[in-house]
Amino acid sequence: MAQLSSEEILAKAISGGLEVTHAIRGLVDRESGRMKIKEGQLIDFKERIDINSESSIRELAKDVLGFSNTTGCLLLVGVSDEGKVLGHETVDSRRLRQLVGSYAGTRVSYAVGVCDVGAQGATFILPFLVVQRTTAAGPNLLRKDIEMSPQRAQKVKFRAGSLFYREDDQTKVEPPGEGVFERAVLLNFTYATPSGRNSLRLADDSPGLRVYEHINDRFFGREAEVGELLGKLGSPRGRGVSIAGLGGVGKTELAIEVVLKLCAHKRFKKIYSGSAKTLMMTPGGAQHTDPMFGDYPTFIRDLAAWLGLDVGSDLGAESTQAIAQSCIKELRAHERVLLFVDNLETVRDRELFDFLDNRLPDSVSLITTSRVHKLRNFMFQKELEPLPRRESARLLRHELQRQGLDELADTPIAELEDKAVQLYGNPLAIRWFAWACTKDPGTWDTEPSTLFHKQNIDEFCVAHTLQNLPPTSSRALSAIAALQDQTVVGIDLLLRATGVLPDVLEKALWDLECAGLIRTVVDDLEGKSSYTVVLLAVSAARELARKYRWEAGFARACTKYFTINPRPSSDDPLIDDLARRNPRDVRGMGTEVRQELLRRIQRSKGKMMPLEIKLYIGQLEAECHRHSEEILTARDVYIQASEELLKSSLGLNNIRMQEMLVEAATVVKQSGISSANLRCAAKYLEAVAPFSEQTLRVFSTLAEIYALLGQEDKYRNNRDKARTILDEEGAQLSYAVREKAEAALERAEVKMGDN
């Protein structure tokens, strides 16, 4: 180091280019026992730090904040102001961080260490802090008030929100107010503080507790979701919750509300909050925010700082893994730790997802938000829907009142609901629309969706979401939007239109649904899913089809699909209406309605129709007799339809056909426990067992039937299958399903005991 000046040695040590202990030894004159450099912008001397003294901690916190907002610094303990090396006992770095953190927060990056120095024939111990210049867009501000010394009146000397900075050898302060912004600009920060609503603000930030304030002035319309997520976080069967949905739908706001309630109720001893959010939509457009992390190394360092661990400036893989191991060890030592990790869609580092999904201790629970679910290992996955109609109207009224538009806020609730529907129930769109009305009162009478492109809200909500989805997801979204006005868009049509493999398409549809871009509807009659694009995303999705010239391919796929797969139909409206009815609805019908339905079924008999429709109507007729307490007639109709099905080439992949056989077996068994009836019921259940999703019901009923027939081997085989399902999947099944299966198995066990 002889060729380097003292200032160069100091700068290299602070930047991480030189081992700090080597630098300190090089800055000490061994003969005189004095420092070769004076206090200044990059170095500060402290004769003593007393971690048991509140005033000493306050002074240290001020210096740490000041250095972090300026150029960084080497703070040496055990050296007089004149540079005389005096030595000092070692410092408990963990306790020091806890105490300083209550004033400085956990986003200040500094390392605590100790160095032994030889001078004048003696060895001196010098603790040190290496403070890094913050990489955040805004400065680190004082987290809580600093009062005057106890001997004086209890007056505040420095208020929370003060900005400390370094000028030469002095730490100076800018009190809260307009001057903070001007000082921050002079210190080369992008903005002074996330005090405006263009970023996330911390309600509390100290080692072990970091929680955000709400983004908006009031939490609205998600009380049911809050209760649901609080319940899931208390479940021992999961690690936490993953919240996904369209941009602007309120994922972060919901997560913050849940975290604040958990904090208030002291459900967790330690709470971390960190966001990778880089953009936030405001009335002035998309604004850049100040992310706490962007990848695995920066997340690990932020987590370590929150835990109160030493973090150096080295971002290399080896250093990151060492810090990660220290974080895991520290987390494992604590019970009930909550990590809230926000806006994961901006992260591309898969190592971070692996860390969160697979490496955290069991004592840690997670809340994550993203446009699509990034973590799936024992996480409860919540897709956030738009606000309901009434809640959207309440939010719109509140926002109008907040903007001083009392006359519009007094609009009848029904009209506000209609306006909120035009805004797609999207909280961001609703808040923006209320703001837009203050700029131009005529906006209220304008179709809201026509204004979005001008303000880029649709781009923020939809385009930014699409940017974080794979190309296959974009293609699937575009295909649904292009075809949904022509026909019901199901999986078979999408496979042909997109040309992707089934497993790839399944993943794409899952991502689109999680992101809130599509809605899935399950046909109760056939058990098939169809897809539609949400209104807010239709224009963007169709623009994709035009941009990438997909439209012609979608049209050809649609034509070819319906040429190969004509739907069974009839020209007779009576038959078509009967075929579309759900047999399950018969249970809730009154006597007169049920008898009228039977008369209509009788009129359909003898007419030409596809076998599939004939069987649908047959099941409908059987259910009408069943719930009219005509069980024998219902048995006869079910047997006739079931035998036709088993003899046909239709197959049992159709869920409605599977359901018909299961219900037929149930009705046959209920009509009388004769050997003939039991064998008939067993025949239908054995036929459907390889296909049906109701495997627990099938196996438990078969166990009971074979017990009644005295066939022990078949009884035990089906009993064991049912028990396996109850043991492995029971937690995911409804109470009613489990109870019915348990009752059937209990009856079977009693019967076999009798035999």
Sequence and secondary structure as in RCSB ss.txt:
>XXXX:A:sequence
MAQLSSEEILAKAISGGLEVTHAIRGLVDRESGRMKIKEGQLIDFKERIDINSESSIRELAKDVLGFSNTTGCLL
LVGVSDEGKVLGHETVDSRRLRQLVGSYAGTRVSYAVGVCDVGAQGATFILPFLVVQRTTAAGPNLLRKDIEMSP
QRAQKVKFRAGSLFYREDDQTKVEPPGEGVFERAVLLNFTYATPSGRNSLRLADDSPGLRVYEHINDRFFGREAE
VGELLGKLGSPRGRGVSIAGLGGVGKTELAIEVVLKLCAHKRFKKIYSGSAKTLMMTPGGAQHTDPMFGDYPTFI
RDLAAWLGLDVGSDLGAESTQAIAQSCIKELRAHERVLLFVDNLETVRDRELFDFLDNRLPDSVSLITTSRVHKL
RNFMFQKELEPLPRRESARLLRHELQRQGLDELADTPIAELEDKAVQLYGNPLAIRWFAWACTKDPGTWDTEPST
LFHKQNIDEFCVAHTLQNLPPTSSRALSAIAALQDQTVVGIDLLLRATGVLPDVLEKALWDLECAGLIRTVVDDL
EGKSSYTVVLLAVSAARELARKYRWEAGFARACTKYFTINPRPSSDDPLIDDLARRNPRDVRGMGTEVRQELLRR
IQRSKGKMMPLEIKLYIGQLEAECHRHSEEILTARDVYIQASEELLKSSLGLNNIRMQEMLVEAATVVKQSGISS
ANLRCAAKYLEAVAPFSEQTLRVFSTLAEIYALLGQEDKYRNNRDKARTILDEEGAQLSYAVREKAEAALERAEV
KMGDN
>XXXX:A:secstr
 TTS HHHHHHHHHHTSS HHHHHHHTEETTTTEESS S SSEEEES   TT HHHHHHHHHHHHHHHTTT EEE
EESB TT BB       HHHHHHHHHHHH S   EEEEEEEEEETTEEEEEEEEEE    SSS     S EE  T
TS S EEE TT EEEEETTEEEEE SSHHHHHHHHHTT SSS TTSTTS  EEEEETTEEEE  SSSS  S HHH
HHHHHHHHT TT SEEEEE  TTSSHHHHHHHHHHHHHHTT  SEEEEEE   EEEETTEEEE   S SSHHHHH
HHHHHHHT    S  SHHHHHHHHHHHHHHHHTSSSEEEEEE GGG   HHHHHIIIIIS TTEEEEEEESS   
 SSEEEEE     HHHHHHHHHHHHHHTT HHHHTS HHHHHHHHHHTTT HHHHHHHHHHHHH GGGGGS THH
HHHHHTHHIIIIIHHHHTS HHHHHHHHHHHHHTTTS  BHHHHHHHH   HHHHHHHHHHHHHTTSEEEEE TT
T  EEEEE HHHHHHHHHHHHHTT HHHHHHHHHHHHHHS     S HHHHHHHHS GGGGGG  HHHHHHHHHH
HHHHTTS   HHHHHHHHHHHHHHHHTTT HHHHHHHHHHHHHHHHHSS  S SHHHHHHHHHHHHHHHHT   H
HHHHHHHHHHHHHTTT S HHHHHHHHHHHHHHHT HHHHHHHHHHHHHHHHHHGGGS HHHHHHHHHHHHHHHH
HHHH 
